[in-house]
Amino acid sequence: MEAFYAARNYAPLWIADGQLDARAKSVIARLANSAADGLDPADYQIPAFGAATGVMPLEEFKREHLIEYNRLVASGELSQYLVDAPSQPVTRASTVLGFTLMACGLLLLAMVINGFTHHLFGG
């Protein structure tokens, strides 16, 4: 292993331009989906690489995880992982809820600051 990495000037194998390459992403996806192979996902902890995993557009998955995509298509398993995009009302409601909760948080923060300054300055 030492000779292999020395020949590469100790450059990481699955990282290109500071990002995980397609092979690394494919392995991560495969490990995340280990239950499909009859394995316990708890046995294959995937470290956080600074990017969230989860739902992604199908075309992006196909582009970034071609090997896994082809395996899922060939085995007929792809359809069980597809999910519908959130409906427009759900997207709108979650946006309104998010802004409402942020406004409540800012209001509470303002109230705490107001109470603190009144207590501090005796006003």
Stockholm file with secondary structure:
# STOCKHOLM 1.0

chainA/1-123         MEAFYAARNYAPLWIADGQLDARAKSVIARLANSAADGLDPADYQIPAFGAATGVMPLEEFKREHLIEYNRLVASGELSQYLVDAPSQPVTRASTVLGFTLMACGLLLLAMVINGFTHHLFGG
#=GR chainA/1-123 SS CHHHHHHTTTCCTTEETTEECHHHHHHHHHHHTGGGGTCCGGGSCCCCCSSCCSCCCHHHHHHHCHHHHHHHHHHTCGGGGCCCCCCHHHHHHHHHHHHHHHHHHHHHHHHHHHHHHHHHHTC
#=GC SS_cons         CHHHHHHTTTCCTTEETTEECHHHHHHHHHHHTGGGGTCCGGGSCCCCCSSCCSCCCHHHHHHHCHHHHHHHHHHTCGGGGCCCCCCHHHHHHHHHHHHHHHHHHHHHHHHHHHHHHHHHHTC
//
